Amino acid sequence: MSAPLQRVCFQLQVRPDRLDEYRDRHRAVWPDMLAALRDTGWHNYSLFLRADGLLIGYFETPSLDAAREGMARTEVNARWQAEMAPFFVELEGTPDQGFVRLEEVFHLE
């Protein structure tokens, strides 16, 4: 029997002057980036964007550490993170490493 998936919710802040471009980029995520995410354990992944730039992300994974490490080994992720980093406010490192993870306080199955 496999271990339960971790539910990961995170927060970032998109620059208000780049919201439209941020949305456009996510309407056309590169196919090789999508494949890399799937292959490294990022499942049921969603991003939610508020009008002021607050970004909430959610995904499920067998292991957050393994998912991050797997993506860090891919060339496509390095390109994507470099292109996306300028969209964010107060980012330390890359978006996939610098997000603020939120504590889960309730879950209804």
Helices and strands as residue ranges (DSSP letters): E 6-13, G 16-18, H 19-27, H 31-39, E 43-49, E 54-61, H 64-72, H 75-84, G 85-87, H 95-98, E 100-102
